[in-house]
Amino acid sequence: MKNNYRMRLARQEDLPALTAIYGQAVRTGRATGDLETPGAEQQRDWLAAHLPDRDPVYVAEHSGEVVGYNALSLYRGGRGAFRRTRETSYYVDSSWHRRGVASRLMDHVLAECVGFQVRSLITFVLAHNEASIAFLGGYGFRLWGRLPALAEISGVAYDHLILGRRV
Ligand SMILES: CC(C)(COP(=O)(O)OP(=O)(O)OC[C@H]1O[C@@H](n2cnc3c(N)ncnc32)[C@H](O)[C@@H]1OP(=O)(O)O)[C@@H](O)C(=O)NCCC(=O)NCCS
């Protein structure tokens, strides 16, 4: 299944699809700290700030449809000591869950990180995002930090976890 997806860099034309997928994640109340889906201008700026040879955004395509994406980001703004670290954030269209999309994207990201000389990959996850934590566990990510009760969603406080692995 994993091999049915084409990996490529995200383009401006993908923004409606990326925003729709992110909007689904926002509405779950467990996948991101955003409580509202960002607007078109904000999304354009977000993508423009991700440089292909530094902190790219990759999409998974199936039959021409964008079904998920994985965005790399600099950690702490890319300060020198952290130049070999990236944060990964990934979102899959809900109608494509459990079909290997996130896995294929993560395989691709890990391979690309070698080329970028990235040594550590981290992700920030809300403690009640069981699906993402299970997914990360399968990729060898381990708990590297817990920020207690940092998030508040619908009046409930949740810990923010940092999971990481070496590339
Ligand atoms: C987490 C998420 C990205 C997983 O994407 P996916 O494409 O469904 O994942 P895959 O099909 O590659 O799953 C690989 C493995 O991860 C684990 N996994 C994935 N979803 C899971 C779930 N809901 N519950 C338990 N384990 C899960 C399983 O071990 C799975 O293997 P299996 O299907 O053979 O059992 C997806 O649920 C999603 O987009 N969630 C909303 C956004 C989000 O939470 N993003 C992460 C923010 S930190």
The ligand as an SDF file (V2000), in Angstrom:
LIG
                    3D

 48 50  0  0  0  0  0  0  0  0999 V2000
   -1.6350   10.0880   12.9800 C   0  0  0  0  0  0  0  0  0  0  0  0
   -1.8710    9.9840   11.4870 C   0  0  0  0  0  0  0  0  0  0  0  0
   -0.9790   10.9810   10.7720 C   0  0  0  0  0  0  0  0  0  0  0  0
   -1.5520    8.5600   11.0060 C   0  0  0  0  0  0  0  0  0  0  0  0
   -1.6520    8.5530    9.5870 O   0  0  0  0  0  0  0  0  0  0  0  0
   -1.9940    7.2310    8.7500 P   0  0  0  0  0  0  0  0  0  0  0  0
   -1.6880    7.4970    7.3240 O   0  0  0  0  0  0  0  0  0  0  0  0
   -3.3530    6.7700    9.0960 O   0  0  0  0  0  0  0  0  0  0  0  0
   -0.9180    6.2110    9.3630 O   0  0  0  0  0  0  0  0  0  0  0  0
   -0.4120    4.8320    8.7180 P   0  0  0  0  0  0  0  0  0  0  0  0
   -1.5330    4.2100    7.9210 O   0  0  0  0  0  0  0  0  0  0  0  0
    0.8700    5.0490    8.0270 O   0  0  0  0  0  0  0  0  0  0  0  0
   -0.2120    3.9780   10.0540 O   0  0  0  0  0  0  0  0  0  0  0  0
    1.0120    3.3330   10.4010 C   0  0  0  0  0  0  0  0  0  0  0  0
    0.8660    2.7320   11.7660 C   0  0  0  0  0  0  0  0  0  0  0  0
    0.6760    3.7600   12.7670 O   0  0  0  0  0  0  0  0  0  0  0  0
   -0.1930    3.2630   13.7980 C   0  0  0  0  0  0  0  0  0  0  0  0
   -1.4690    4.0020   13.7870 N   0  0  0  0  0  0  0  0  0  0  0  0
   -1.9120    4.8640   12.8780 C   0  0  0  0  0  0  0  0  0  0  0  0
   -3.1450    5.3540   13.2240 N   0  0  0  0  0  0  0  0  0  0  0  0
   -3.4540    4.7500   14.3940 C   0  0  0  0  0  0  0  0  0  0  0  0
   -4.5950    4.8280   15.2520 C   0  0  0  0  0  0  0  0  0  0  0  0
   -5.6590    5.6000   14.9730 N   0  0  0  0  0  0  0  0  0  0  0  0
   -4.5870    4.0780   16.3920 N   0  0  0  0  0  0  0  0  0  0  0  0
   -3.5410    3.2770   16.6870 C   0  0  0  0  0  0  0  0  0  0  0  0
   -2.4310    3.1510   15.8940 N   0  0  0  0  0  0  0  0  0  0  0  0
   -2.3980    3.8910   14.7700 C   0  0  0  0  0  0  0  0  0  0  0  0
   -0.4570    1.7880   13.4550 C   0  0  0  0  0  0  0  0  0  0  0  0
    0.5680    1.0270   14.0350 O   0  0  0  0  0  0  0  0  0  0  0  0
   -0.3180    1.8200   11.9340 C   0  0  0  0  0  0  0  0  0  0  0  0
   -0.0390    0.5680   11.3690 O   0  0  0  0  0  0  0  0  0  0  0  0
   -1.2600   -0.4470   11.0010 P   0  0  0  0  0  0  0  0  0  0  0  0
   -2.3180    0.3530   10.3090 O   0  0  0  0  0  0  0  0  0  0  0  0
   -0.6030   -1.4750   10.1380 O   0  0  0  0  0  0  0  0  0  0  0  0
   -1.7410   -0.9810   12.3360 O   0  0  0  0  0  0  0  0  0  0  0  0
   -3.3780   10.2740   11.1410 C   0  0  0  0  0  0  0  0  0  0  0  0
   -4.1930    9.5930   12.0620 O   0  0  0  0  0  0  0  0  0  0  0  0
   -3.7520   11.7330   11.1470 C   0  0  0  0  0  0  0  0  0  0  0  0
   -3.5870   12.4320   10.1350 O   0  0  0  0  0  0  0  0  0  0  0  0
   -4.2690   12.2350   12.2850 N   0  0  0  0  0  0  0  0  0  0  0  0
   -4.7000   13.6170   12.3850 C   0  0  0  0  0  0  0  0  0  0  0  0
   -3.5150   14.5630   12.3150 C   0  0  0  0  0  0  0  0  0  0  0  0
   -2.4920   14.3030   13.3990 C   0  0  0  0  0  0  0  0  0  0  0  0
   -2.8010   13.8900   14.5070 O   0  0  0  0  0  0  0  0  0  0  0  0
   -1.2350   14.6040   13.0630 N   0  0  0  0  0  0  0  0  0  0  0  0
   -0.1400   14.4690   13.9820 C   0  0  0  0  0  0  0  0  0  0  0  0
    0.0070   15.7060   14.7840 C   0  0  0  0  0  0  0  0  0  0  0  0
    1.2540   15.4370   16.0450 S   0  0  0  0  0  0  0  0  0  0  0  0
  1  2  1  0
  2  3  1  0
  2  4  1  0
  2 36  1  0
  4  5  1  0
  5  6  1  0
  6  7  2  0
  6  8  1  0
  6  9  1  0
  9 10  1  0
 10 11  2  0
 10 12  1  0
 10 13  1  0
 13 14  1  0
 14 15  1  0
 15 16  1  0
 15 30  1  0
 16 17  1  0
 17 18  1  0
 17 28  1  0
 18 19  1  0
 18 27  1  0
 19 20  2  0
 20 21  1  0
 21 22  1  0
 21 27  2  0
 22 23  1  0
 22 24  2  0
 24 25  1  0
 25 26  2  0
 26 27  1  0
 28 29  1  0
 28 30  1  0
 30 31  1  0
 31 32  1  0
 32 33  2  0
 32 34  1  0
 32 35  1  0
 36 37  1  0
 36 38  1  0
 38 39  2  0
 38 40  1  0
 40 41  1  0
 41 42  1  0
 42 43  1  0
 43 44  2  0
 43 45  1  0
 45 46  1  0
 46 47  1  0
 47 48  1  0
M  END
$$$$
